[in-house]
Amino acid sequence: MTRIVSDARPVLSVEPNQRRGVLAALASVSLVALVAGCANSGAVTLQQPQQDSQPVIVTSGTTPTTPIEVTVPSTIPRTTTTTTTVAPTTSTTIATTTTAAPDPYLVTPPMFPIQTLRKGDSGERVADLQNRLLQLGFWVDAADGHYGLATSQAVMAFQKYFNVSDKSGRVDQATADALNTVPSKARPHATEGDLIEVNKAAQVLHIIRGGQAVWTLNVSTGSGNAYTETSKKEPGRILKGDAQTPDGLYQVNRERAEGWWEGELGELYRPKYFRGGIAVHGSNNIPNYPASHGCVRVSTPAMDFIWAANLMPLGMPVWVHS
């Protein structure tokens, strides 16, 4: 409740019945008033409050005397309006970003540029060449700085796959330029599984694990020419045929683990057979063209590596294609 005091005007004499009437009028119109009077029936003015916090003033035209206090409610009830705000429905869309897997065949340029080299060279430049060949997936037995048979075969495989004009196994300027600039390893045609892939068109063999080539070797496959030769195992017996390495999907079905073995048409080093008498085997003659009677020739160091790392166990698929 608020206590409101008049502006000290003369006191108005009001009979009890008259006070009750005035208070009733104030309650009915929700006004707050202060009554003041004077001895000679001075005028009384009622003012409606402008704000809840302002007093109601009663004025009179007479001399100030003792004020009269009227206590009224300080708050006038009002109509209350309630507004309810409904939060809007929000739909959230999550963007999905697909990141392509990195290409496992891409390589960076060599740390040291490859220079022209040949079989018999040695030193740091040869080691740089061997490290670059290994980076590109062409197998050599060691980065030892000696340009021997395994390094020459790796260079030849590189020249065949990337179709360098000179496929002699010697690093000429064109081969050095290619070694310095090719952006990726040799890619097989197979994209899944564990297998041996023989690419007759490129004259290379890919060793594949999990759909990716881990090593690429130089090979020489069947020449495609007809031949007539004497059997190496049965003197006097004449053998005729076409020197073909037939396309198809096969499996390693037999093998000979140690040393050289005499075949009908020549010696085979530690052969792994996959179709009749046709095998992947070591040889001392792997030229830069198809030259065999049908087998897949690799160097003897490469064949030793295949055995040591168990890269062609029995049952391993062998895919030959042109």
Buried (B, 14 or more C-beta within 10 A) or exposed (E): EBEBEBEEBBBBEBEEEEEEEBBEEBEEEEBBBBBBBBEEEBEBEBBEBEEEEEBBBBBBEBEBBEBBEBEBEEEEEEEEEEEEEEEEEEEEEEEEEEEEEEEEBEBEEBEBEBBBBBBEBEEEBBBBBBBBBBBBBBBBBEBBBBBBBBBBBBBBBBBBBBEBEBBBBBBBEEBBBBBBEBEEBBBBEBEEEBBBBBBBEBBBBBBBEEEBBBBBBBBBBBBEEEBEBEEBEEEEEEBEBEBBBEEEEBBBBEBBEEEBEEBBBBBBBBBBBBBEEBBBBBBEEBBBEBBBBBBBBBBBBBBBBBBEEEBBEEEBBBBBEE
